[in-house]
Amino acid sequence: MPKVYLLDYVAGNVRSLVNAIEKVGYTVEWIREPADVAKADKLILPGVGHFGHCLSQFEQGGYVEPIREHIKSGKPFMGICVGLQALFESSEEDPNVKGFGIIPGQLVKFDDSTKSVPHIGWNSANTSKGNEVTRESLFGLNPSSKYYYVHSYAAPYRKGYYEADGWSVATARYGEEEFVGAIAKDNIFATQFHPEKSGIAGLRVLKAFLDGTRLDTLKEQPSLATSKEGLTRRVIACLDVRTNDAGDLVVTKGDQYDVREKEGVDAGGQVRNLGKPVDMARKYYEQGSDEVTFLNITSFRNCPLADLPMLEILRRTAETVFVPLTIGGGIRDSVDTDGTKVSALEVAKLYFKSGADKVSIGSDAVTAAEEYEAAGKKLSGQTAIETISNAYGRQAVVVSVDPKRIYVRSPEETPHRTIKTKFPGPNGEEYCWYQCTIKGGREGRDFDVHQLVSAVEAMGAGEILLNCIDKDGSNSGFDLELISTVKETIKIPVIASSGAGNPAHFAEVFEKTTTDAALGAGMFHRGEYTVKQVKDYLESEGLMVRRFEEEL
């Protein structure tokens, strides 16, 4: 098979990009030192994380000039995410570090006064401008398709600015801000989105670049004339994974975190087995799930490096599932069975190398937040959130929050931040505060959800997975009051979780809160509803969603 060359440096989940390249018929050769760049005919520069950190790595590694020479030679070059940002002159993220200067302009941070930052989710890369819809495709881009973005800084689009210098541009909108989603000129093509995590639409873009198909004509599609720019409503499938009594990893689902069967002659208190993780992840991907989350709820607790089955599940899933994968469970400093100390960063690195795009941190985030508060809100620089975020970017770190309601008669009864609830407590209490828990909800802390989410945002978390113990397994809908009060507290995206029982619950949470995504589990696992049915319902309610594309 023909080859494409990848630059080998810390770039998060490069495994997914390799899988995507192989899927479209190419093999990967690694560039491990600057001298290797000269032998590359096609070169891809992937990247995630901090602009200054990544560009400094290129400079220190001696890659900047070889990359410039490759581009000047006219050989095909593709940049992805930070690989696109590196082509610009500079970025507000680190004004003291220079970019390659190939594209004029500076990247700026999104305005977070009216929307969440980072910008995470499925958005457009539209080559059509004004009211005219063109059927000319730039490297396989389609105005009716959606692509996966995850970034805080972007190149603002100014009509005619880049075009005057010979660049072709595809744009996206986040709120009122229009920015560069993809850009091309001569032998250069770069995307702010991640094609390897953008499903079939992204694979089509990769294939077009590798095949050298710069311009093509799109097939006649009714959706072209009605395609809308902007961020879609994100629907996520979550799989709780644990070992059953036979030692196999299975997908399970509990009621308020109790995953053992309670009824039936043959149940015998066995772990509820709802299916095989890899097969179910693939099924949800094909139904149109925008992300897949694995929460490893039992293993990887005491022996990180020996938890090979979960790593293998990630590797196998990433071979066929081309949307973001999140993994949670045991992301903390540990000691291996041979006495070797293993940092949370090293554990996360194992997951990223196996195919994860994000890691989810739970109980340890509560402990770290308590210590942050006790230290006068001073960062230590040593927590799992900080070390992973500094190395891979805040978009790679999700904090999973497990609060439960504590009812009080008045706000004066507790030092914690309360809300007046529409759902009174067992003794008619009209107020409640949300207590943080650890150890899978088994232990409550004298710490509330507002303290926690504010602390982890300051530490560098990029997203909150907001569970609710009271709603878990209830099929009664999301806790809208909890979601609203957390969204008022922080600027980073929030994923609503716990309580979804039917498609209407997803529409309700999107219409009545400003949540950035919504997650389902049991209703999908039990086959009561599919991800597609949820999206069909959302669309019928006038909400924009991403559709699964079948043809490459």
Kinemage of the C-alpha trace (Angstrom):
@kinemage 1
@onewidth
@group {chain A} dominant
@subgroup {mainchain}
@vectorlist {calphas} color= white
{ca met a 1} P 0.000 0.000 0.000
{ca pro a 2} L 1.161 3.603 -0.580
{ca lys a 3} L 2.789 5.398 2.353
{ca val a 4} L 2.207 8.589 4.267
{ca tyr a 5} L 4.660 9.964 6.835
{ca leu a 6} L 3.662 11.110 10.333
{ca leu a 7} L 5.785 13.233 12.635
{ca asp a 8} L 6.295 11.368 15.909
{ca tyr a 9} L 5.847 13.665 18.912
{ca val a 10} L 3.423 14.006 21.822
{ca ala a 11} L 0.176 14.548 19.951
{ca gly a 12} L -2.447 12.789 22.056
{ca asn a 13} L -4.246 9.928 20.370
{ca val a 14} L -2.136 9.401 17.239
{ca arg a 15} L -3.335 5.769 17.160
{ca ser a 16} L -6.732 6.901 15.825
{ca leu a 17} L -5.061 8.798 12.984
{ca val a 18} L -3.020 5.721 12.071
{ca asn a 19} L -6.196 3.601 12.083
{ca ala a 20} L -7.969 6.130 9.860
{ca ile a 21} L -5.079 6.289 7.393
{ca glu a 22} L -4.980 2.508 7.166
{ca lys a 23} L -8.762 2.418 6.738
{ca val a 24} L -8.510 4.512 3.547
{ca gly a 25} L -5.777 2.328 2.068
{ca tyr a 26} L -2.417 3.786 3.149
{ca thr a 27} L 0.354 2.722 5.498
{ca val a 28} L 2.188 4.909 7.992
{ca glu a 29} L 5.896 5.566 8.224
{ca trp a 30} L 7.073 7.409 11.333
{ca ile a 31} L 9.378 10.396 11.273
{ca arg a 32} L 11.476 10.100 14.404
{ca glu a 33} L 14.258 12.588 13.670
{ca pro a 34} L 14.595 15.731 11.504
{ca ala a 35} L 16.615 13.945 8.816
{ca asp a 36} L 13.626 11.664 8.131
{ca val a 37} L 11.490 14.581 6.880
{ca ala a 38} L 13.404 14.796 3.593
{ca lys a 39} L 12.384 11.276 2.567
{ca ala a 40} L 8.660 11.932 3.053
{ca asp a 41} L 6.597 12.360 -0.090
{ca lys a 42} L 3.339 12.996 1.820
{ca leu a 43} L 3.679 14.466 5.323
{ca ile a 44} L 0.993 14.845 8.010
{ca leu a 45} L 1.554 16.967 11.101
{ca pro a 46} L -1.045 16.096 13.789
{ca gly a 47} L -1.313 17.890 17.082
{ca val a 48} L -3.330 18.583 20.187
{ca gly a 49} L -2.769 20.784 23.167
{ca his a 50} L -0.967 24.046 23.800
{ca phe a 51} L 0.306 26.079 20.832
{ca gly a 52} L 3.467 27.233 22.616
{ca his a 53} L 4.293 23.770 23.951
{ca cys a 54} L 3.878 22.112 20.553
{ca leu a 55} L 5.804 24.757 18.584
{ca ser a 56} L 8.586 24.733 21.188
{ca gln a 57} L 8.842 20.965 20.777
{ca phe a 58} L 9.194 21.350 17.009
{ca glu a 59} L 11.907 23.959 17.507
{ca gln a 60} L 13.823 22.031 20.150
{ca gly a 61} L 13.602 18.841 18.116
{ca gly a 62} L 15.018 20.557 15.031
{ca tyr a 63} L 11.892 19.983 12.928
{ca val a 64} L 10.917 23.534 11.963
{ca glu a 65} L 13.310 24.048 9.044
{ca pro a 66} L 12.898 20.508 7.624
{ca ile a 67} L 9.103 21.007 7.647
{ca arg a 68} L 9.480 24.384 5.929
{ca glu a 69} L 11.696 22.763 3.274
{ca his a 70} L 9.169 19.984 2.731
{ca ile a 71} L 6.425 22.558 2.129
{ca lys a 72} L 8.629 24.705 -0.130
{ca ser a 73} L 9.481 21.644 -2.240
{ca gly a 74} L 5.834 21.338 -3.296
{ca lys a 75} L 5.303 17.914 -1.732
{ca pro a 76} L 1.877 17.307 -0.125
{ca phe a 77} L 1.578 18.542 3.462
{ca met a 78} L -1.383 18.259 5.847
{ca gly a 79} L -1.745 19.836 9.291
{ca ile a 80} L -4.396 18.737 11.792
{ca cys a 81} L -5.637 20.889 14.703
{ca val a 82} L -2.433 22.369 16.205
{ca gly a 83} L -0.846 21.240 12.931
{ca leu a 84} L -3.057 23.874 11.251
{ca gln a 85} L -2.391 26.462 13.935
{ca ala a 86} L 1.378 26.015 13.535
{ca leu a 87} L 1.135 27.366 9.976
{ca phe a 88} L 0.009 30.798 11.221
{ca glu a 89} L 2.270 33.583 12.447
{ca ser a 90} L 1.312 33.403 16.122
{ca ser a 91} L -1.393 32.622 18.681
{ca glu a 92} L -2.817 34.458 21.674
{ca glu a 93} L -2.312 31.185 23.555
{ca asp a 94} L 1.416 31.968 23.702
{ca pro a 95} L 2.320 35.248 21.968
{ca asn a 96} L 6.029 34.737 22.709
{ca val a 97} L 6.246 31.659 20.482
{ca lys a 98} L 6.249 32.099 16.721
{ca gly a 99} L 4.408 29.876 14.283
{ca phe a 100} L 5.750 28.859 10.881
{ca gly a 101} L 4.403 32.091 9.376
{ca ile a 102} L 3.163 30.413 6.188
{ca ile a 103} L -0.390 31.726 6.635
{ca pro a 104} L -0.793 35.389 7.677
{ca gly a 105} L -2.563 36.220 10.920
{ca gln a 106} L -2.864 35.315 14.580
{ca leu a 107} L -5.101 32.792 16.328
{ca val a 108} L -7.370 34.230 19.017
{ca lys a 109} L -9.325 32.703 21.891
{ca phe a 110} L -13.063 32.223 21.515
{ca asp a 111} L -15.210 34.675 23.448
{ca asp a 112} L -16.573 32.696 26.417
{ca ser a 113} L -19.114 35.289 27.565
{ca thr a 114} L -21.982 33.531 25.788
{ca lys a 115} L -20.664 30.041 25.060
{ca ser a 116} L -18.507 27.263 26.455
{ca val a 117} L -14.780 27.169 25.780
{ca pro a 118} L -13.143 24.909 24.623
{ca his a 119} L -15.287 24.555 21.509
{ca ile a 120} L -15.973 20.812 21.572
{ca gly a 121} L -18.233 18.975 19.164
{ca trp a 122} L -19.442 18.564 15.604
{ca asn a 123} L -19.448 21.627 13.390
{ca ser a 124} L -19.232 22.610 9.745
{ca ala a 125} L -16.362 23.068 7.304
{ca asn a 126} L -18.270 24.961 4.664
{ca thr a 127} L -16.694 26.080 1.402
{ca ser a 128} L -19.906 27.859 0.386
{ca lys a 129} L -19.942 31.593 1.021
{ca gly a 130} L -22.797 34.038 1.281
{ca asn a 131} L -26.123 32.703 0.017
{ca glu a 132} L -24.550 30.680 -2.767
{ca val a 133} L -24.162 26.945 -2.175
{ca thr a 134} L -21.410 25.445 -4.254
{ca arg a 135} L -21.096 21.791 -5.226
{ca glu a 136} L -17.337 22.115 -5.618
{ca ser a 137} L -15.638 20.103 -2.874
{ca leu a 138} L -12.246 21.011 -1.411
{ca phe a 139} L -10.482 17.757 -0.441
{ca gly a 140} L -13.785 15.948 0.104
{ca leu a 141} L -15.369 18.599 2.329
{ca asn a 142} L -19.152 18.683 2.192
{ca pro a 143} L -21.320 21.603 3.401
{ca ser a 144} L -23.927 19.137 4.677
{ca ser a 145} L -21.402 17.114 6.721
{ca lys a 146} L -20.229 17.768 10.262
{ca tyr a 147} L -16.678 17.389 11.598
{ca tyr a 148} L -15.276 16.993 15.098
{ca tyr a 149} L -13.583 20.047 16.618
{ca val a 150} L -11.910 20.458 19.999
{ca his a 151} L -10.035 23.736 20.558
{ca ser a 152} L -10.061 27.057 22.403
{ca tyr a 153} L -8.190 29.180 19.839
{ca ala a 154} L -9.041 29.712 16.180
{ca ala a 155} L -8.167 31.802 13.147
{ca pro a 156} L -10.965 34.364 12.620
{ca tyr a 157} L -12.345 34.405 9.102
{ca arg a 158} L -12.289 37.739 7.269
{ca lys a 159} L -13.967 37.683 3.895
{ca gly a 160} L -11.417 37.852 1.099
{ca tyr a 161} L -8.407 38.140 3.436
{ca tyr a 162} L -6.979 34.667 2.885
{ca glu a 163} L -8.375 34.337 -0.626
{ca ala a 164} L -6.410 37.415 -1.736
{ca asp a 165} L -3.251 35.477 -0.979
{ca gly a 166} L -4.394 32.414 -2.934
{ca trp a 167} L -5.880 30.368 -0.082
{ca ser a 168} L -9.125 28.402 -0.346
{ca val a 169} L -11.034 28.405 2.945
{ca ala a 170} L -13.794 26.353 4.549
{ca thr a 171} L -15.394 27.998 7.559
{ca ala a 172} L -17.374 27.128 10.664
{ca arg a 173} L -19.392 29.210 13.106
{ca tyr a 174} L -19.361 29.037 16.888
{ca gly a 175} L -21.941 31.426 18.206
{ca glu a 176} L -21.413 34.664 16.308
{ca glu a 177} L -17.770 33.918 15.534
{ca glu a 178} L -16.822 32.612 12.086
{ca phe a 179} L -13.441 30.923 11.907
{ca val a 180} L -11.202 28.870 9.617
{ca gly a 181} L -12.255 25.220 9.705
{ca ala a 182} L -9.948 24.139 6.866
{ca ile a 183} L -7.583 25.927 4.516
{ca ala a 184} L -5.660 24.942 1.364
{ca lys a 185} L -3.195 26.364 -1.106
{ca asp a 186} L -1.105 24.514 -3.691
{ca asn a 187} L 0.397 21.505 -1.855
{ca ile a 188} L -0.827 22.563 1.622
{ca phe a 189} L -4.038 21.411 3.292
{ca ala a 190} L -4.864 21.893 6.970
{ca thr a 191} L -7.924 21.267 9.136
{ca gln a 192} L -8.816 22.703 12.527
{ca phe a 193} L -11.072 19.687 13.021
{ca his a 194} L -9.880 16.101 13.503
{ca pro a 195} L -10.719 14.088 10.357
{ca glu a 196} L -9.725 10.847 12.096
{ca lys a 197} L -12.479 11.440 14.700
{ca ser a 198} L -15.085 12.762 12.244
{ca gly a 199} L -16.614 9.477 11.129
{ca ile a 200} L -17.064 8.710 7.436
{ca ala a 201} L -17.030 12.431 6.594
{ca gly a 202} L -13.542 12.731 8.068
{ca leu a 203} L -12.265 9.571 6.401
{ca arg a 204} L -13.443 11.005 3.087
{ca val a 205} L -11.319 14.119 3.694
{ca leu a 206} L -8.219 12.083 4.584
{ca lys a 207} L -8.629 9.906 1.520
{ca ala a 208} L -9.034 12.916 -0.783
{ca phe a 209} L -5.818 14.477 0.548
{ca leu a 210} L -3.828 11.254 0.290
{ca asp a 211} L -5.196 10.522 -3.190
{ca gly a 212} L -4.397 14.085 -4.266
{ca thr a 213} L -8.033 14.902 -5.097
{ca arg a 214} L -7.974 18.610 -4.289
{ca leu a 215} L -11.151 19.596 -6.119
{ca asp a 216} L -14.117 17.412 -6.933
{ca thr a 217} L -17.811 17.824 -7.647
{ca leu a 218} L -20.261 16.710 -4.992
{ca lys a 219} L -23.148 14.471 -5.914
{ca glu a 220} L -26.535 16.144 -6.147
{ca gln a 221} L -27.933 16.152 -2.601
{ca pro a 222} L -31.107 17.844 -1.348
{ca ser a 223} L -29.338 18.487 1.973
{ca leu a 224} L -26.804 20.799 0.306
{ca ala a 225} L -29.329 23.575 -0.137
{ca thr a 226} L -30.623 23.282 3.436
{ca ser a 227} L -27.365 22.585 5.295
{ca lys a 228} L -26.886 24.699 8.414
{ca glu a 229} L -23.661 25.966 9.885
{ca gly a 230} L -23.005 25.684 13.591
{ca leu a 231} L -22.492 23.260 16.425
{ca thr a 232} L -24.807 20.256 16.594
{ca arg a 233} L -26.420 18.787 19.698
{ca arg a 234} L -24.039 16.109 20.902
{ca val a 235} L -25.456 12.697 21.893
{ca ile a 236} L -23.053 10.366 23.704
{ca ala a 237} L -23.348 6.654 24.471
{ca cys a 238} L -21.778 5.608 27.778
{ca leu a 239} L -20.687 2.073 28.607
{ca asp a 240} L -20.029 1.121 32.223
{ca val a 241} L -17.460 -1.679 31.970
{ca arg a 242} L -16.479 -4.056 34.761
{ca thr a 243} L -15.397 -7.624 35.299
{ca asn a 244} L -18.183 -10.092 35.918
{ca asp a 245} L -17.904 -13.067 38.241
{ca ala a 246} L -16.241 -15.112 35.491
{ca gly a 247} L -13.503 -12.492 35.084
{ca asp a 248} L -14.713 -11.160 31.710
{ca leu a 249} L -15.105 -7.464 30.969
{ca val a 250} L -18.764 -6.731 30.228
{ca val a 251} L -21.008 -3.709 29.789
{ca thr a 252} L -23.285 -3.323 32.783
{ca lys a 253} L -25.713 -0.770 34.218
{ca gly a 254} L -26.932 -0.329 37.746
{ca asp a 255} L -29.530 1.489 39.763
{ca gln a 256} L -27.734 4.177 41.760
{ca tyr a 257} L -24.473 2.338 40.944
{ca asp a 258} L -25.601 -1.141 42.136
{ca val a 259} L -24.907 -3.379 39.113
{ca arg a 260} L -25.886 -6.793 40.500
{ca glu a 261} L -29.087 -8.590 39.556
{ca lys a 262} L -31.716 -8.596 42.287
{ca glu a 263} L -34.589 -10.647 40.905
{ca gly a 264} L -35.119 -14.005 39.219
{ca val a 265} L -34.238 -17.541 40.145
{ca asp a 266} L -31.101 -17.600 38.005
{ca ala a 267} L -29.869 -14.108 38.804
{ca gly a 268} L -28.082 -15.068 42.010
{ca gly a 269} L -26.671 -11.585 42.531
{ca gln a 270} L -24.550 -11.818 39.414
{ca val a 271} L -23.139 -8.722 37.718
{ca arg a 272} L -25.676 -7.537 35.146
{ca asn a 273} L -24.231 -8.429 31.720
{ca leu a 274} L -25.588 -6.297 28.886
{ca gly a 275} L -23.040 -7.150 26.224
{ca lys a 276} L -19.455 -6.995 24.984
{ca pro a 277} L -17.830 -3.544 25.080
{ca val a 278} L -16.233 -3.558 21.606
{ca asp a 279} L -19.354 -4.834 19.853
{ca met a 280} L -21.629 -2.370 21.626
{ca ala a 281} L -19.332 0.595 20.948
{ca arg a 282} L -19.331 -0.271 17.263
{ca lys a 283} L -23.142 -0.557 17.276
{ca tyr a 284} L -23.575 2.882 18.828
{ca tyr a 285} L -21.081 4.392 16.383
{ca glu a 286} L -23.126 3.033 13.475
{ca gln a 287} L -26.309 4.412 15.043
{ca gly a 288} L -24.737 7.865 14.996
{ca ser a 289} L -23.342 8.337 18.505
{ca asp a 290} L -21.179 11.465 18.527
{ca glu a 291} L -18.826 10.026 21.134
{ca val a 292} L -18.392 6.790 23.066
{ca thr a 293} L -17.437 6.823 26.743
{ca phe a 294} L -16.063 3.815 28.619
{ca leu a 295} L -16.220 4.036 32.421
{ca asn a 296} L -14.144 1.218 33.887
{ca ile a 297} L -15.882 0.839 37.228
{ca thr a 298} L -13.903 -1.965 38.863
{ca ser a 299} L -10.498 -2.777 37.379
{ca phe a 300} L -7.437 -0.575 36.890
{ca arg a 301} L -7.689 0.324 40.571
{ca asn a 302} L -4.594 -1.273 42.079
{ca cys a 303} L -2.491 -2.419 39.155
{ca pro a 304} L -2.588 0.026 36.222
{ca leu a 305} L 0.033 -1.541 33.983
{ca ala a 306} L -1.506 -4.995 34.312
{ca asp a 307} L -4.974 -3.907 33.201
{ca leu a 308} L -4.357 -5.196 29.698
{ca pro a 309} L -7.943 -6.262 28.858
{ca met a 310} L -9.270 -2.687 29.088
{ca leu a 311} L -6.384 -1.380 26.997
{ca glu a 312} L -7.092 -4.070 24.431
{ca ile a 313} L -10.762 -3.059 24.340
{ca leu a 314} L -9.688 0.482 23.526
{ca arg a 315} L -7.283 -0.663 20.811
{ca arg a 316} L -9.889 -2.855 19.147
{ca thr a 317} L -12.621 -0.221 19.406
{ca ala a 318} L -10.396 2.478 17.879
{ca glu a 319} L -9.847 0.309 14.786
{ca thr a 320} L -13.471 0.667 13.659
{ca val a 321} L -14.987 3.530 15.660
{ca phe a 322} L -13.981 6.914 14.217
{ca val a 323} L -15.516 9.236 16.796
{ca pro a 324} L -13.952 10.419 20.080
{ca leu a 325} L -13.388 7.797 22.770
{ca thr a 326} L -13.266 8.686 26.463
{ca ile a 327} L -12.017 6.315 29.155
{ca gly a 328} L -12.456 6.699 32.899
{ca gly a 329} L -11.397 4.657 35.898
{ca gly a 330} L -8.164 4.659 37.891
{ca ile a 331} L -6.481 7.707 36.319
{ca arg a 332} L -4.286 8.509 39.327
{ca asp a 333} L -0.831 8.118 40.807
{ca ser a 334} L -0.400 4.438 41.668
{ca val a 335} L 2.118 1.781 42.571
{ca asp a 336} L 2.397 -1.206 40.251
{ca thr a 337} L 2.598 -4.780 41.513
{ca asp a 338} L 6.395 -4.753 41.349
{ca gly a 339} L 6.590 -1.630 43.502
{ca thr a 340} L 7.164 0.775 40.617
{ca lys a 341} L 5.536 4.170 41.084
{ca val a 342} L 3.255 5.049 38.173
{ca ser a 343} L 2.058 8.629 37.742
{ca ala a 344} L -1.406 9.584 36.582
{ca leu a 345} L 0.239 11.066 33.490
{ca glu a 346} L 1.822 7.701 32.659
{ca val a 347} L -1.510 5.917 33.139
{ca ala a 348} L -3.195 8.448 30.844
{ca lys a 349} L -0.435 7.984 28.274
{ca leu a 350} L -1.223 4.242 28.180
{ca tyr a 351} L -4.846 5.044 27.431
{ca phe a 352} L -3.990 7.615 24.750
{ca lys a 353} L -1.607 5.198 23.041
{ca ser a 354} L -4.351 2.561 23.037
{ca gly a 355} L -6.904 4.793 21.324
{ca ala a 356} L -8.476 7.120 23.911
{ca asp a 357} L -8.974 10.781 23.048
{ca lys a 358} L -9.940 11.897 26.551
{ca val a 359} L -9.491 10.543 30.059
{ca ser a 360} L -12.111 10.949 32.757
{ca ile a 361} L -11.067 11.527 36.364
{ca gly a 362} L -13.525 10.928 39.213
{ca ser a 363} L -12.843 10.491 42.912
{ca asp a 364} L -9.293 11.807 42.731
{ca ala a 365} L -10.600 15.066 41.295
{ca val a 366} L -12.670 15.580 44.461
{ca thr a 367} L -9.639 15.002 46.676
{ca ala a 368} L -7.526 17.341 44.553
{ca ala a 369} L -10.242 20.015 44.652
{ca glu a 370} L -10.489 19.774 48.446
{ca glu a 371} L -6.723 20.256 48.728
{ca tyr a 372} L -6.868 23.185 46.294
{ca glu a 373} L -9.551 24.845 48.418
{ca ala a 374} L -7.640 24.185 51.656
{ca ala a 375} L -4.497 25.740 50.133
{ca gly a 376} L -6.280 29.007 49.479
{ca lys a 377} L -7.115 28.142 45.871
{ca lys a 378} L -3.475 27.753 44.890
{ca leu a 379} L -2.473 25.265 42.199
{ca ser a 380} L 0.092 22.636 43.148
{ca gly a 381} L 1.001 21.685 39.581
{ca gln a 382} L 1.132 18.047 40.680
{ca thr a 383} L -2.458 16.851 40.404
{ca ala a 384} L -3.552 14.406 37.712
{ca ile a 385} L -5.701 17.094 36.107
{ca glu a 386} L -2.826 19.573 35.912
{ca thr a 387} L -0.135 17.187 34.682
{ca ile a 388} L -2.306 15.589 31.992
{ca ser a 389} L -3.780 18.913 30.896
{ca asn a 390} L -0.326 20.501 30.634
{ca ala a 391} L 0.969 17.627 28.494
{ca tyr a 392} L -2.040 16.914 26.271
{ca gly a 393} L -4.208 20.020 26.529
{ca arg a 394} L -7.273 20.681 28.659
{ca gln a 395} L -9.558 19.153 26.023
{ca ala a 396} L -8.077 15.744 26.909
{ca val a 397} L -9.257 15.892 30.553
{ca val a 398} L -12.851 15.229 31.609
{ca val a 399} L -13.879 15.328 35.264
{ca ser a 400} L -16.705 12.958 36.179
{ca val a 401} L -18.802 14.437 38.990
{ca asp a 402} L -21.143 12.313 41.150
{ca pro a 403} L -23.282 14.641 43.297
{ca lys a 404} L -26.399 13.880 45.272
{ca arg a 405} L -29.067 16.116 46.782
{ca ile a 406} L -28.975 17.096 50.440
{ca tyr a 407} L -32.254 18.762 51.398
{ca val a 408} L -32.449 21.669 53.868
{ca arg a 409} L -35.286 23.880 55.083
{ca ser a 410} L -33.381 27.092 54.365
{ca pro a 411} L -30.010 28.221 52.954
{ca glu a 412} L -28.931 29.227 56.470
{ca glu a 413} L -28.811 25.559 57.508
{ca thr a 414} L -25.639 24.891 55.479
{ca pro a 415} L -22.505 26.769 54.428
{ca his a 416} L -22.853 25.216 50.999
{ca arg a 417} L -24.455 26.893 47.998
{ca thr a 418} L -28.105 25.951 47.752
{ca ile a 419} L -30.849 26.173 45.170
{ca lys a 420} L -34.577 26.522 45.649
{ca thr a 421} L -35.965 23.371 44.110
{ca lys a 422} L -39.252 22.653 42.375
{ca phe a 423} L -39.088 19.137 43.847
{ca pro a 424} L -39.307 19.348 47.660
{ca gly a 425} L -37.524 16.886 49.916
{ca pro a 426} L -39.095 14.063 51.948
{ca asn a 427} L -40.112 16.464 54.712
{ca gly a 428} L -41.198 19.268 52.419
{ca glu a 429} L -37.792 20.983 52.303
{ca glu a 430} L -37.724 23.620 49.554
{ca tyr a 431} L -33.930 23.939 49.299
{ca cys a 432} L -31.091 21.570 48.567
{ca trp a 433} L -27.354 21.549 47.964
{ca tyr a 434} L -25.449 19.057 45.867
{ca gln a 435} L -22.956 17.019 47.857
{ca cys a 436} L -19.921 15.589 46.064
{ca thr a 437} L -19.264 11.887 46.518
{ca ile a 438} L -16.342 9.553 45.898
{ca lys a 439} L -15.826 5.802 45.530
{ca gly a 440} L -18.716 5.327 43.130
{ca gly a 441} L -21.126 7.326 45.251
{ca arg a 442} L -20.478 5.288 48.389
{ca glu a 443} L -18.886 8.123 50.384
{ca gly a 444} L -20.160 11.688 50.701
{ca arg a 445} L -17.863 14.668 51.295
{ca asp a 446} L -18.366 18.028 52.995
{ca phe a 447} L -17.843 19.639 49.598
{ca asp a 448} L -20.401 20.856 47.109
{ca val a 449} L -20.614 20.614 43.344
{ca his a 450} L -19.940 24.323 42.810
{ca gln a 451} L -16.698 24.128 44.785
{ca leu a 452} L -15.654 21.071 42.792
{ca val a 453} L -16.366 22.273 39.260
{ca ser a 454} L -14.812 25.699 39.943
{ca ala a 455} L -11.663 24.057 41.297
{ca val a 456} L -11.183 21.563 38.455
{ca glu a 457} L -11.806 24.253 35.853
{ca ala a 458} L -8.978 26.266 37.430
{ca met a 459} L -6.747 23.163 37.390
{ca gly a 460} L -7.192 22.676 33.657
{ca ala a 461} L -10.144 20.328 33.148
{ca gly a 462} L -11.716 20.816 29.728
{ca glu a 463} L -15.128 19.260 30.278
{ca ile a 464} L -17.458 18.122 33.078
{ca leu a 465} L -19.342 14.813 32.929
{ca leu a 466} L -22.194 15.706 35.272
{ca asn a 467} L -23.847 12.652 36.782
{ca cys a 468} L -26.582 12.636 39.406
{ca ile a 469} L -26.836 9.790 41.904
{ca asp a 470} L -30.501 10.586 42.631
{ca lys a 471} L -31.371 10.176 38.958
{ca asp a 472} L -29.135 7.217 38.076
{ca gly a 473} L -31.197 4.335 36.671
{ca ser a 474} L -34.473 6.219 37.226
{ca asn a 475} L -35.391 6.759 33.524
{ca ser a 476} L -37.179 9.898 34.712
{ca gly a 477} L -35.104 12.488 32.853
{ca phe a 478} L -32.040 14.568 33.645
{ca asp a 479} L -31.723 16.736 36.762
{ca leu a 480} L -32.292 20.057 35.002
{ca glu a 481} L -31.768 22.084 38.172
{ca leu a 482} L -28.357 20.547 38.771
{ca ile a 483} L -27.289 21.101 35.162
{ca ser a 484} L -28.433 24.723 35.153
{ca thr a 485} L -26.689 25.631 38.399
{ca val a 486} L -23.403 24.041 37.261
{ca lys a 487} L -23.571 25.747 33.857
{ca glu a 488} L -23.950 29.093 35.645
{ca thr a 489} L -20.761 28.394 37.599
{ca ile a 490} L -18.221 27.493 34.903
{ca lys a 491} L -17.254 28.297 31.316
{ca ile a 492} L -16.078 24.838 30.184
{ca pro a 493} L -18.512 22.417 28.472
{ca val a 494} L -20.862 20.197 30.476
{ca ile a 495} L -22.149 16.740 29.517
{ca ala a 496} L -25.520 15.984 31.120
{ca ser a 497} L -25.733 12.434 32.472
{ca ser a 498} L -28.020 10.192 34.568
{ca gly a 499} L -31.760 9.709 34.175
{ca ala a 500} L -32.344 9.518 30.411
{ca gly a 501} L -35.169 7.101 29.685
{ca asn a 502} L -36.515 8.203 26.302
{ca pro a 503} L -35.729 10.602 23.416
{ca ala a 504} L -37.917 13.348 24.858
{ca his a 505} L -35.572 13.601 27.842
{ca phe a 506} L -32.734 14.577 25.482
{ca ala a 507} L -34.868 17.242 23.828
{ca glu a 508} L -35.900 18.548 27.244
{ca val a 509} L -32.346 18.940 28.527
{ca phe a 510} L -31.219 20.716 25.348
{ca glu a 511} L -34.231 23.031 25.292
{ca lys a 512} L -34.388 23.870 29.018
{ca thr a 513} L -30.673 24.106 29.859
{ca thr a 514} L -27.532 25.249 28.082
{ca thr a 515} L -25.847 21.854 28.396
{ca asp a 516} L -23.267 21.133 25.714
{ca ala a 517} L -23.996 17.412 25.350
{ca ala a 518} L -26.225 14.692 26.769
{ca leu a 519} L -25.363 11.101 27.579
{ca gly a 520} L -27.402 7.922 27.611
{ca ala a 521} L -26.650 4.419 28.819
{ca gly a 522} L -29.290 1.973 30.058
{ca met a 523} L -31.985 2.963 27.555
{ca phe a 524} L -29.506 2.168 24.756
{ca his a 525} L -28.070 -0.988 26.320
{ca arg a 526} L -31.469 -2.538 26.969
{ca gly a 527} L -32.541 -1.854 23.375
{ca glu a 528} L -35.446 0.362 24.393
{ca tyr a 529} L -34.252 3.129 22.068
{ca thr a 530} L -31.378 3.605 19.638
{ca val a 531} L -29.098 6.615 19.273
{ca lys a 532} L -30.651 7.152 15.839
{ca gln a 533} L -34.132 7.328 17.334
{ca val a 534} L -32.946 9.976 19.792
{ca lys a 535} L -31.487 12.033 16.954
{ca asp a 536} L -34.596 11.592 14.829
{ca tyr a 537} L -36.651 12.972 17.704
{ca leu a 538} L -34.274 15.893 18.304
{ca glu a 539} L -34.440 16.782 14.621
{ca ser a 540} L -38.236 16.627 14.675
{ca glu a 541} L -38.091 19.169 17.517
{ca gly a 542} L -36.019 21.533 15.390
{ca leu a 543} L -32.652 20.762 16.993
{ca met a 544} L -29.575 20.325 14.780
{ca val a 545} L -27.821 16.938 14.957
{ca arg a 546} L -25.106 15.115 13.073
{ca arg a 547} L -26.193 12.261 10.823
{ca phe a 548} L -24.167 9.068 10.420
{ca glu a 549} L -22.826 8.778 6.885
{ca glu a 550} L -22.463 5.300 5.427
{ca glu a 551} L -20.610 5.852 2.141
{ca leu a 552} L -16.911 6.667 2.070
